Amino acid sequence: MESFSQTISQKKKYPVFLTVVIILLLIVAFFSGLFAGKGKDREISASMPVSNNGSIAPAVIDFSPLWKAWNTINEKFVPATTTNSITDEEKLYGTIQGLAASLGDPYTVFLPPEDAEIFEADIRGNFEGVGMEIGIQDKILTVIAPLKGNPAERAGIMAGDKIFKIDNTATDGMTIDKAVKLIRGEGGTTVNLTIFREGEEELLEIEVIRGTIQIPTIDTEFREEGVFVIKLHNFSAISPNLFRDALREFIVSGTDKMILDLRSNPGGFLEAAIDMASWYLPAGKVVVMEDFGENGKPKFYRSKGYNIFTDKLKMIILINQGSASASEILAGALQQHNIATLVGTRSFGKGSVQELVQITPDTSLKVTISRWLTPNGSSISDGGLTADVEVEFTKEDFKAGKDPQLEKAVELLTSQ
């Protein structure tokens, strides 16, 4: 499933939906009841707008400029061709989209009927596309992480790639939702991505053949140096049980040296991150805080207190620019509680929560309602997590089959 880089708060909270949404490559309508029909000469009065629940909108805002613009367009606008004319409903949707865009938050977006239907299909689990997570970073459409073993990874897409074009459509100013709509598609079809990658002199043109997405979860390895490695690919509903099994393997191995590899892990369920942190932290220790700004008091998510490890545990967590959301929550908690050292590069910085609000029966608004803060109060969205030991992973390393970040982690653990 293609992912929007974003969290959806419905019955569960997803620090990032497998956008952030995994790429399947892959207000309330306050105008409700305003339009009774169509017609070029029909005008909208500057009276107070009414919401679809019958309440009156706050009188603080003067909506007359909006009505004047609406009437001016109805009276004067001439489309370039007759096929370019749009309905009043489409104008209304465009108005709400503009309102959402004015917030400057790439994760707060209005979903008109077609996009809302696609999004609902995604979260139900229609797994065809290219299999990567995308988000907006520095106002540029960016690959958070390709999913292991899926079309995007097989085609050579890498975490941190900047997508400049999707087929022939430039992505400048494009929303995540629009990008997902263009990239997703039926298995067997192709999508061409124009990529900027640091270290490359020219833009890359990468063709990805869409397919059925397989979502990996966890891999383990006991290395000959006496280091146990857990590679976690996402925070899905089944991840906590699989992680528990991996910890059982670690204990049976007899070592006290653990590497938790969260590189290119785009996140998933908040509950999974809390559960995993609970194996390392005493009951009551803060794992993450949810900051609602002026809209409410912060909410604290605390360890359930499974903590089974003593201070003899030697632990390193690997992160990179593809580590996002739930990965950042878990890594930040274990770093700041002095359980683990972070090795690698700065994480992505996806630390917001979105709620899906139904506006009409066939449209929705995804709106950011809170931010994730690490136990010491740092905002994950403010640049992500910084590695304690910074180690780059270059394209030369990749081509040579080397993993300097993993090698450094092993070196640090075996030298203790």
PyMOL commands that set and color helices and strands:
alter all, ss='L'
color gray80, all
select helices_A, chain A and resi 64-76+82-84+88-101+113-124+151-154+176-183+239-253+270-277+293-295+326-336+395-399+404-414
alter helices_A, ss='H'
color red, helices_A
select strands_A, chain A and resi 8-9+109-111+128-129+132-137+140-146+162-166+169-170+190-196+204-209+211-212+218-222+228-232+257-261+286-291+299-302+314-319+341-344+352-360+363-373+389-390
alter strands_A, ss='S'
color yellow, strands_A
deselect
rebuild
show_as cartoon
